[in-house]
Amino acid sequence: MRRARVRSIVDRFARLLEGRTYALGGALTALDIYIATAIAPFAPMSEELCPDTHPIVRHAFATASPDLSSAIPPVLIAHRDRICWATSMPLRRRERSRAPSCCAISSALAREFLER
């Protein structure tokens, strides 16, 4: 039942983003960031794109739900990559270093969940 609910939500997000850059109009909103981070447990980013993810968390994400991972549509993967890059770049430029990106935020949330 829960897996069907997750698939339903993922499909709804995919339909919302089809042919669009942002979920709600022409600008980045919190929903874009929520979608990008929400799919992290099912479609973890590569180490190259998200070096802040702890190796244990990366492994847990990659192996936890292969059936759900395969259900993540390419439009959501592309959205996640675009949003995570876009939200982290201004911070990186300002700090002149690797600043926390949305993948780091999702990693922190995952660690919190795994510790329950």
N, C-alpha and C positions, 0 to 999 in steps of 0.2 A: 504494500500500500504506500509506504513512504517513498519507495523508488519511483512508483508511478507519479507521485506528487512532484518529485524532483524533475522527472522528465517533462511533466506538464509545464512547470515553471520555466525550464530551460527552453522548451519550444515556444512559449509565450515571449520570452526575451528575444529569441532568434527572429520571430515574426516582427517584433517591434523594431529591431535593428536592420532588417533586410532593406538594403538600398539606402541606408542612412549612415551618417557619420556619428551622430549623437542620438541618444534615446528620445530626448524631448526637445525637438527643434534644432536650432543651429548653434548651440553652445553647450559646453561641458556642464553637466549637472551632477549632483550627488548620485543620482540613479546610474549614471555611467560608471562611476567608481564602484558603487555597490555591485553592479553586474560583473565588472572586471574582477573584483575580489571574491565574489560568491562562487565563481566557477573554478577558482584555484584548487580546491580539493579534488576536483574531477579532471582538471586539465592543467597540471602544474607547468609552470614556465621552465624553459631550459636554464641550466646554470649560467649560460652566457647572457641571457636576458635578465635573469634574476639571481645574481650572485649572493644576495642576502639571505636566501632561504637555507635554513639549517639542513644538513644532509639527512638527518633522521626524518624531518618533516617532509622533505622532497621524496624520500623513499615511501613514507606512509601515504602521501598523496598519489604516488604513481601506482601503488599496489592495492589500495583500499577498495576501490569499486571499479574494476575494469569494465563492467557492463555499463555503468553510468559514464565513465570516461569516454567510451566509444560513442556515446549518445550526444556529446557536445558538438553542435554544428560548427562548421568552419567560420561562419559569420561571427560567432561569439569568441572564438579563438583570436580572430583578427581584431575584434573590438578590444578584447583584453590587452593584447599586445600594444595596440595604438594608445589606449587610455593609460596604461601603466607607464609607457615611455613618455607620453605627453605630460603626465602629472609629476613625474620625477625630474624632468629636464630643467624646469625653472629653479628648483631647489639645488640641483647639481651645479648650475651656472652660478647661483648666488653664493653658495658655500665653497665653490671650486673643489668639490670632493663628491664622493658618492653619498648622496643624501638618501634617507629612507624613501623607498618607492612603494607603490601599492602592493607589490609582491612582498615587501618586508612587513607591511601591515597585515596582509593575509597570513603570513607565516606566524606572526605573533598571535593572531586569533586562533590559528590551528594549534599552536603549542598550548594555549590556554584550554582549548577543547580537549586535547589529548591528556592533559593533567587532571581532568575531572574524574 
